[in-house]
Amino acid sequence: MPEYYVGLISGTSMDGIDTALVDFSDSDTPKLVCTHSHCWPDDVYQQLLASRNIPDDQLEQLHPLDIRLSEIFAEATLALLDKAQIRAEEIIAIGNHGQTIRHRPDATQPFSLQFGDAKTLAQTTGIRVVSDFRTTDIKAGGQGAPLAPAFHNAVFRSAIENRGVLNLGGIANITVLPADKTQLVIGFDTGPANNMMDAWMAESSAESFDKNGEFARSGQIIDGLLKQFLSDAYFKTAPPKSTGFEQFNLDWLKAQLEYYPDKNLSGADIQATLCELTAQSIANDIAEFAQNISHLLVCGGGVHNRYLMERIQQQLPDCKVESTEVYGIHPDWVEAMAFAWIAKQTINNQPGNLPSVTGAAKATVLGNITDP
């Protein structure tokens, strides 16, 4: 008998809501039954961008946006179920990561805030909702992110080779999966990925993203600027660590460019250097913290950036770099599947985090359950 869960996530790049219907009746091999990508309405997208400028102590004024986002998450869920021809009554729970509005794990009072009101989502869909995953981990002393490594460990770990799973979303994060089951899994955010390249495309051209990385490919990597980028303290921080748009954003880039002495760089040169920043920061962290991996499985939107994938492979000549699709899971849906899996863990009163990844004091059941 099927065990259906829905996973929902809108990532740092805010390019839409990823929805996945997953059947967990085979505990060893989750089955991706159906997927749906749901775009944010333009006015909502603009409100999300504007929310990044709201001070932390004024975030309560965004409550109407929280409700609006939950209504759109509900639309996305119902569209997914309609596409799959599955009734809401057949779904055990929705795992809703939501849209991150603020992530402050290193604040005096650490917190992470995701929008997508669970009560509204549950009432609108008629389905139980599991949400607010990061807060539970933070309360246990962790960073609250990344959380997907627990799912990576469940579905991608091998007994015959040391693997890494690299998610190229707005932020890049890596999971290190030793073949030796007695060794701990580690995972952390390596730094910026699509968010910085997308931001620069929007700033310097009429495009919202660099298709296939062709704009970056047309430029030159500026070694001095790359070195300056990599001097940011985040790249010298040891895991556990996590980051987001609060650290790496267009203001960060403009400050870097203002400080750099050469003011005549082309837009393509800057894009090429940002792409290399992603590849180099990933390679540097692998060299320091995961030098024994021989196989890197890549998921997330950045897997479609051919130039970025080439640069990562160039930086890792002794490691095979390829899409998670080789192992049966399409790279675009790994993260949504992960939050369906975490919801299942919560419903079954099982831990959903890995303390060796987030730095939490213990493995813990994540999130809050909201009934319709």
NUVO-410676 format. One line per field, with one value per residue (C-alpha): residue number from 1; x, y, z. Coordinates in nm, 3 decimals, always signed. Example, Ala and Ser with C-alpha at 12.3 -4.5 7.8 and 13.67 -1.06 7.14 Angstrom:
n	c(1, 2);
px	c(+1.230, +1.367);
py	c(-0.450, -0.106);
pz	c(+0.780, +0.714);
end
This chain:
n	c(1, 2, 3, 4, 5, 6, 7, 8, 9, 10, 11, 12, 13, 14, 15, 16, 17, 18, 19, 20, 21, 22, 23, 24, 25, 26, 27, 28, 29, 30, 31, 32, 33, 34, 35, 36, 37, 38, 39, 40, 41, 42, 43, 44, 45, 46, 47, 48, 49, 50, 51, 52, 53, 54, 55, 56, 57, 58, 59, 60, 61, 62, 63, 64, 65, 66, 67, 68, 69, 70, 71, 72, 73, 74, 75, 76, 77, 78, 79, 80, 81, 82, 83, 84, 85, 86, 87, 88, 89, 90, 91, 92, 93, 94, 95, 96, 97, 98, 99, 100, 101, 102, 103, 104, 105, 106, 107, 108, 109, 110, 111, 112, 113, 114, 115, 116, 117, 118, 119, 120, 121, 122, 123, 124, 125, 126, 127, 128, 129, 130, 131, 132, 133, 134, 135, 136, 137, 138, 139, 140, 141, 142, 143, 144, 145, 146, 147, 148, 149, 150, 151, 152, 153, 154, 155, 156, 157, 158, 159, 160, 161, 162, 163, 164, 165, 166, 167, 168, 169, 170, 171, 172, 173, 174, 175, 176, 177, 178, 179, 180, 181, 182, 183, 184, 185, 186, 187, 188, 189, 190, 191, 192, 193, 194, 195, 196, 197, 198, 199, 200, 201, 202, 203, 204, 205, 206, 207, 208, 209, 210, 211, 212, 213, 214, 215, 216, 217, 218, 219, 220, 221, 222, 223, 224, 225, 226, 227, 228, 229, 230, 231, 232, 233, 234, 235, 236, 237, 238, 239, 240, 241, 242, 243, 244, 245, 246, 247, 248, 249, 250, 251, 252, 253, 254, 255, 256, 257, 258, 259, 260, 261, 262, 263, 264, 265, 266, 267, 268, 269, 270, 271, 272, 273, 274, 275, 276, 277, 278, 279, 280, 281, 282, 283, 284, 285, 286, 287, 288, 289, 290, 291, 292, 293, 294, 295, 296, 297, 298, 299, 300, 301, 302, 303, 304, 305, 306, 307, 308, 309, 310, 311, 312, 313, 314, 315, 316, 317, 318, 319, 320, 321, 322, 323, 324, 325, 326, 327, 328, 329, 330, 331, 332, 333, 334, 335, 336, 337, 338, 339, 340, 341, 342, 343, 344, 345, 346, 347, 348, 349, 350, 351, 352, 353, 354, 355, 356, 357, 358, 359, 360, 361, 362, 363, 364, 365, 366, 367, 368, 369, 370, 371, 372);
px	c(+0.000, +0.145, +0.275, +0.239, +0.408, +0.445, +0.764, +0.761, +1.052, +1.133, +1.506, +1.736, +1.712, +1.331, +1.280, +0.965, +0.816, +0.937, +0.672, +0.728, +0.490, +0.689, +0.588, +0.782, +0.617, +0.958, +1.169, +1.496, +1.400, +1.163, +0.967, +0.922, +0.565, +0.498, +0.650, +0.528, +0.710, +0.500, +0.606, +0.571, +0.342, +0.557, +0.412, +0.486, +0.838, +0.896, +0.766, +1.006, +1.296, +1.187, +1.160, +1.536, +1.572, +1.338, +1.529, +1.510, +1.310, +1.040, +0.974, +0.632, +0.500, +0.539, +0.261, +0.029, +0.307, +0.339, -0.032, -0.012, +0.279, +0.092, -0.200, +0.038, +0.200, -0.152, -0.212, +0.113, +0.020, -0.327, -0.186, +0.058, -0.218, -0.438, -0.150, -0.090, -0.463, -0.419, -0.677, -0.575, -0.707, -0.435, -0.151, -0.011, +0.153, +0.308, +0.667, +0.686, +1.030, +0.878, +1.056, +1.347, +1.303, +1.592, +1.861, +2.063, +2.218, +2.511, +2.306, +2.306, +1.962, +1.986, +1.683, +1.574, +1.245, +1.056, +0.727, +0.433, +0.186, +0.123, -0.231, -0.346, -0.175, -0.334, -0.681, -0.668, -0.543, -0.708, -0.372, -0.157, +0.149, +0.495, +0.693, +0.944, +1.218, +1.517, +1.397, +1.401, +1.763, +1.865, +1.702, +1.922, +2.230, +2.264, +2.286, +1.940, +2.091, +2.171, +1.903, +1.901, +2.220, +2.012, +1.812, +2.129, +2.264, +1.948, +1.939, +2.287, +2.536, +2.749, +2.945, +3.203, +3.304, +3.331, +3.073, +2.976, +2.638, +2.656, +2.344, +2.385, +2.094, +2.114, +2.376, +2.599, +2.607, +2.784, +2.722, +3.016, +2.917, +3.202, +3.182, +3.279, +2.948, +3.133, +3.245, +3.021, +2.848, +2.938, +2.770, +2.779, +2.726, +3.036, +2.922, +2.734, +2.616, +2.325, +2.220, +2.528, +2.542, +2.169, +2.196, +2.479, +2.289, +1.989, +2.217, +2.427, +2.186, +1.819, +1.844, +1.752, +2.002, +2.301, +2.166, +2.418, +2.676, +2.737, +2.782, +3.041, +3.210, +3.247, +3.443, +3.782, +3.839, +4.008, +4.253, +4.301, +3.928, +3.878, +4.147, +3.973, +3.635, +3.791, +3.941, +3.592, +3.598, +3.320, +3.547, +3.797, +3.533, +3.535, +3.208, +2.948, +2.856, +2.565, +2.500, +2.243, +2.148, +2.217, +2.590, +2.622, +2.414, +2.444, +2.559, +2.843, +2.944, +2.928, +3.145, +3.398, +3.402, +3.436, +3.740, +3.902, +4.144, +4.058, +3.730, +3.726, +3.616, +3.350, +3.021, +3.120, +3.454, +3.273, +3.029, +3.314, +3.485, +3.166, +3.124, +3.483, +3.422, +3.153, +3.372, +3.686, +3.515, +3.361, +3.697, +3.878, +3.635, +3.655, +4.036, +4.026, +3.735, +3.651, +3.966, +3.885, +3.566, +3.592, +3.243, +3.046, +2.672, +2.525, +2.168, +1.990, +1.941, +2.315, +2.351, +2.209, +2.488, +2.724, +3.014, +2.988, +2.981, +3.291, +3.471, +3.389, +3.519, +3.831, +3.893, +3.842, +4.039, +4.047, +3.674, +3.395, +3.135, +2.787, +2.416, +2.215, +2.002, +2.261, +2.128, +1.763, +1.671, +1.634, +1.856, +1.576, +1.371, +1.619, +1.555, +1.175, +1.204, +1.425, +1.153, +0.893, +1.134, +1.192, +0.813, +0.789, +1.058, +0.864, +0.531, +0.707, +0.878, +1.223, +1.513, +1.546, +1.878, +2.240, +2.428, +2.759, +2.626, +2.439, +2.633, +2.322, +2.378, +2.163, +1.962, +1.607, +1.262, +1.224, +0.939, +0.585, +0.279, -0.035, -0.360, -0.625);
py	c(+0.000, +0.343, +0.578, +0.917, +1.233, +1.570, +1.777, +2.155, +2.394, +2.734, +2.794, +3.093, +3.180, +3.209, +3.086, +2.893, +2.626, +2.270, +2.011, +1.637, +1.348, +1.060, +0.704, +0.563, +0.220, +0.072, +0.205, +0.142, +0.310, +0.608, +0.646, +0.986, +0.961, +1.309, +1.658, +2.011, +2.342, +2.642, +2.999, +3.283, +3.559, +3.858, +4.081, +3.817, +3.769, +4.144, +4.137, +3.852, +4.053, +4.358, +4.147, +4.102, +4.469, +4.451, +4.470, +4.158, +4.335, +4.439, +4.102, +4.074, +4.331, +4.064, +3.845, +3.908, +3.783, +3.469, +3.396, +3.476, +3.240, +2.959, +3.010, +2.974, +2.667, +2.522, +2.602, +2.425, +2.118, +2.088, +2.131, +1.847, +1.618, +1.702, +1.619, +1.288, +1.208, +1.148, +1.257, +1.470, +1.197, +0.963, +1.191, +1.122, +1.463, +1.760, +1.841, +2.216, +2.371, +2.703, +3.015, +3.130, +3.494, +3.513, +3.268, +3.384, +3.076, +3.279, +3.561, +3.623, +3.463, +3.226, +3.185, +3.084, +3.204, +3.037, +3.166, +2.950, +2.947, +2.583, +2.637, +2.803, +2.536, +2.252, +2.407, +2.486, +2.145, +1.933, +1.761, +1.739, +1.965, +1.926, +2.252, +2.477, +2.214, +2.442, +2.587, +2.247, +2.188, +2.538, +2.479, +2.169, +2.387, +2.335, +2.564, +2.460, +2.381, +2.205, +1.942, +1.752, +1.553, +1.318, +1.227, +1.202, +0.959, +0.750, +0.719, +0.784, +0.628, +0.345, +0.070, +0.057, +0.419, +0.751, +0.983, +1.346, +1.494, +1.855, +2.070, +2.371, +2.589, +2.957, +2.846, +2.543, +2.274, +1.941, +1.613, +1.378, +1.010, +0.778, +0.417, +0.313, +0.319, +0.378, +0.721, +1.022, +1.200, +1.567, +1.839, +2.217, +2.518, +2.586, +2.933, +3.106, +2.931, +3.039, +3.333, +3.545, +3.457, +3.523, +3.853, +3.968, +3.863, +4.069, +4.364, +4.358, +4.230, +4.176, +3.808, +3.652, +3.366, +3.256, +2.982, +2.697, +2.935, +3.084, +3.441, +3.322, +3.112, +3.419, +3.606, +3.570, +3.454, +3.744, +3.579, +3.885, +3.935, +3.564, +3.578, +3.878, +3.698, +3.397, +3.615, +3.648, +3.501, +3.253, +3.051, +3.008, +2.889, +2.522, +2.326, +2.305, +2.620, +2.755, +3.075, +3.251, +3.572, +3.765, +3.709, +3.666, +3.916, +4.194, +4.443, +4.205, +4.184, +4.560, +4.616, +4.365, +4.540, +4.882, +4.762, +4.596, +4.839, +4.753, +4.932, +4.824, +4.463, +4.346, +4.201, +3.865, +3.869, +3.928, +3.647, +3.411, +3.495, +3.441, +3.103, +3.017, +3.130, +2.864, +2.594, +2.692, +2.723, +2.377, +2.229, +2.399, +2.258, +1.910, +1.927, +2.025, +1.828, +1.552, +1.472, +1.101, +1.122, +0.967, +1.043, +1.369, +1.352, +1.690, +1.813, +2.149, +2.405, +2.460, +2.114, +2.267, +2.525, +2.334, +2.573, +2.554, +2.173, +2.178, +2.410, +2.189, +1.884, +2.077, +2.161, +1.796, +1.590, +1.278, +1.283, +1.183, +1.462, +1.378, +1.433, +1.241, +1.123, +0.848, +0.699, +0.734, +1.070, +1.370, +1.654, +1.910, +1.722, +1.597, +1.882, +1.855, +1.479, +1.546, +1.742, +1.479, +1.232, +1.454, +1.487, +1.108, +1.090, +1.338, +1.156, +0.834, +1.008, +0.953, +1.204, +1.414, +1.588, +1.474, +1.636, +1.577, +1.806, +2.083, +2.085, +2.006, +1.843, +1.545, +1.385, +1.508, +1.487, +1.800, +2.042, +2.098, +1.899, +2.097, +1.913, +2.052);
pz	c(+0.000, -0.093, +0.176, +0.014, +0.139, -0.031, -0.007, -0.065, -0.086, -0.230, -0.213, -0.174, -0.543, -0.510, -0.866, -0.775, -0.551, -0.603, -0.512, -0.503, -0.435, -0.286, -0.202, +0.095, +0.103, +0.010, +0.296, +0.109, -0.217, -0.207, -0.530, -0.688, -0.812, -0.950, -0.953, -1.013, -1.032, -0.932, -1.010, -0.764, -0.891, -0.984, -0.711, -0.448, -0.582, -0.551, -0.193, -0.114, -0.251, -0.049, +0.269, +0.267, +0.361, +0.660, +0.993, +1.209, +1.479, +1.229, +1.066, +1.231, +0.983, +0.714, +0.857, +0.557, +0.329, +0.543, +0.486, +0.115, +0.069, +0.242, +0.002, -0.292, -0.135, -0.112, -0.481, -0.568, -0.360, -0.509, -0.860, -0.788, -0.663, -0.961, -1.194, -1.014, -0.988, -0.615, -0.355, -0.057, +0.174, +0.044, +0.160, +0.507, +0.541, +0.365, +0.457, +0.401, +0.430, +0.324, +0.202, +0.417, +0.513, +0.761, +0.875, +1.179, +1.342, +1.479, +1.632, +2.007, +2.005, +1.706, +1.482, +1.134, +0.989, +0.704, +0.565, +0.458, +0.750, +0.840, +0.970, +0.647, +0.437, +0.635, +0.628, +0.257, +0.145, +0.415, +0.473, +0.786, +0.762, +0.914, +0.914, +1.094, +1.075, +1.128, +1.459, +1.630, +1.531, +1.643, +1.981, +2.008, +1.955, +1.579, +1.278, +1.158, +0.819, +0.601, +0.671, +0.342, +0.433, +0.649, +0.338, +0.129, +0.388, +0.363, -0.017, -0.164, +0.080, -0.060, +0.113, -0.165, -0.227, -0.046, -0.196, -0.178, -0.261, -0.379, -0.393, -0.621, -0.517, -0.435, -0.184, -0.242, +0.023, +0.036, +0.218, +0.273, +0.287, +0.395, +0.279, +0.632, +0.822, +1.150, +1.025, +1.072, +0.788, +0.762, +0.561, +0.536, +0.312, +0.105, -0.001, -0.283, -0.597, -0.816, -0.600, -0.673, -1.043, -1.085, -0.898, -1.124, -1.439, -1.328, -1.247, -1.563, -1.827, -1.904, -1.808, -1.473, -1.499, -1.706, -1.934, -1.954, -1.809, -2.155, -2.028, -1.775, -2.042, -2.262, -1.992, -1.828, -1.471, -1.290, -1.051, -0.831, -0.788, -0.719, -0.451, -0.297, -0.300, -0.128, +0.146, +0.297, +0.648, +0.569, +0.342, +0.624, +0.873, +0.966, +0.966, +1.097, +0.910, +0.709, +0.523, +0.304, +0.125, +0.448, +0.385, +0.009, -0.186, -0.442, -0.177, -0.087, -0.453, -0.506, -0.200, -0.337, -0.675, -0.514, -0.321, -0.624, -0.796, -1.159, -1.242, -1.608, -1.571, -1.814, -1.694, -1.841, -1.655, -1.326, -1.403, -1.492, -1.164, -0.962, -1.129, -1.043, -0.685, -0.653, -0.809, -0.616, -0.276, -0.323, -0.425, -0.136, +0.120, -0.032, -0.021, +0.346, +0.486, +0.235, +0.043, +0.021, -0.185, -0.530, -0.658, -0.636, -0.710, -0.800, -0.762, -0.763, -1.038, -1.085, -1.237, -1.557, -1.572, -1.801, -1.753, -1.375, -1.388, -1.612, -1.371, -1.072, -1.258, -1.358, -0.992, -0.888, -1.143, -0.924, -0.844, -1.082, -1.097, -1.228, -1.173, -0.911, -1.204, -1.255, -0.931, -1.019, -0.862, -1.089, -0.963, -0.967, -0.707, -0.448, -0.205, -0.225, -0.171, +0.129, +0.308, +0.227, +0.392, +0.696, +0.737, +0.733, +1.001, +1.215, +1.175, +1.278, +1.573, +1.420, +1.409, +1.094, +1.158, +1.176, +1.468, +1.287, +1.012, +1.194, +1.521, +1.728, +2.066, +1.967, +1.692, +1.728, +1.575, +1.362, +1.311, +1.424, +1.317, +1.221, +1.157, +0.921);
end
